[in-house]
């Protein structure tokens, strides 16, 4: 959350509590910068089929979140660079490259 600009948005899918069972959120920063905090700690298993139908029908487009795909050997420098200037969107790390058609 420290990398967000004023009026930025943080989306957390899945909560990973600290060893003491809490997940600290710097609320003073969130309020001062007018941050938007969104999250989900999980989805009930019975909700998956309707959600996947929305994906299949093109209503939900998780593919639009992926902005780049890199091979596994590029993962270490990409992870190291995340601490300086992470790119927008999600990067998918492929364990192998599919051959070009």
C-alpha positions in Angstrom: 0.0 0.0 0.0 3.0 2.3 0.4 3.4 2.4 -3.4 0.0 4.0 -4.1 -0.4 7.5 -5.3 -3.0 9.9 -3.9 -6.5 8.5 -4.5 -5.0 5.2 -5.6 -6.6 1.8 -5.3 -5.4 -1.3 -3.5 -7.1 -4.6 -4.4 -6.2 -7.6 -2.2 -7.4 -11.0 -3.2 -6.9 -13.4 -0.3 -5.8 -12.2 3.1 -2.6 -13.5 4.6 -2.6 -12.6 8.3 0.6 -12.1 10.2 1.7 -14.7 12.8 -0.3 -13.1 15.5 -3.5 -13.4 13.4 -3.9 -9.7 12.5 -3.4 -7.9 9.2 -2.2 -4.4 9.9 -3.5 -1.7 7.6 -2.0 1.8 7.8 -5.3 3.6 8.1 -3.8 7.1 8.7 -2.1 6.8 5.3 -5.3 5.4 3.7 -7.3 8.4 5.0 -4.7 11.0 4.3 -4.2 9.9 0.7 -7.9 9.1 0.1 -7.0 5.5 -0.9 -9.5 3.0 -2.0 -9.1 -0.4 -0.3 -10.9 -3.4 -1.8 -10.5 -7.0 -0.9 -11.8 -10.5 -0.6 -10.6 -13.2 1.6 -12.0 -15.9 -0.6 -15.1 -17.2 -2.4 -17.3 -20.0 -1.3 -16.8 -23.1 -3.5 -20.5 -23.1 -4.6 -19.9 -19.6 -6.1 -17.2 -20.7 -8.6 -19.4 -22.2 -11.3 -21.6 -19.0 -11.8 -18.4 -16.9 -11.7 -16.7 -19.1 -14.3 -19.8 -18.8 -16.5 -19.4 -15.1 -16.4 -15.8 -15.5 -17.5 -16.9 -17.9 -20.3 -19.6 -15.4 -21.4 -17.1 -12.5 -21.5 -18.8 -10.6 -18.8 -15.8 -10.9 -16.5 -12.5 -10.4 -18.3 -9.6 -11.4 -16.0 -7.4 -11.5 -19.1 -7.4 -7.7 -19.1 -5.5 -7.6 -15.8 -2.5 -9.3 -17.5 -0.2 -6.7 -19.0 2.8 -8.9 -19.7 4.0 -12.5 -19.8 7.6 -13.4 -19.2 9.5 -16.7 -19.2 10.7 -18.2 -15.9 14.3 -17.2 -16.5 13.2 -13.5 -16.5 11.4 -13.8 -13.1 14.3 -13.0 -10.8 15.1 -9.6 -12.3 11.4 -8.8 -12.7 10.8 -9.6 -9.0 13.8 -7.5 -7.9 12.5 -4.6 -10.0 9.2 -4.7 -8.2 10.7 -2.8 -5.3 11.6 0.2 -7.5 8.9 0.9 -10.1 6.4 -2.0 -10.6 4.5 -1.9 -13.8 0.7 -1.5 -13.9 -1.3 -4.7 -14.2 -0.2 -8.3 -13.6 2.7 -10.2 -15.0 2.3 -13.9 -15.6 5.4 -16.0 -15.3 5.4 -19.0 -17.6 7.4 -22.0 -16.6 8.1 -22.5 -20.3 7.6 -20.7 -23.6 5.1 -22.1 -26.0 6.6 -22.6 -29.5 5.5 -20.0 -32.0 3.0 -21.4 -34.6 
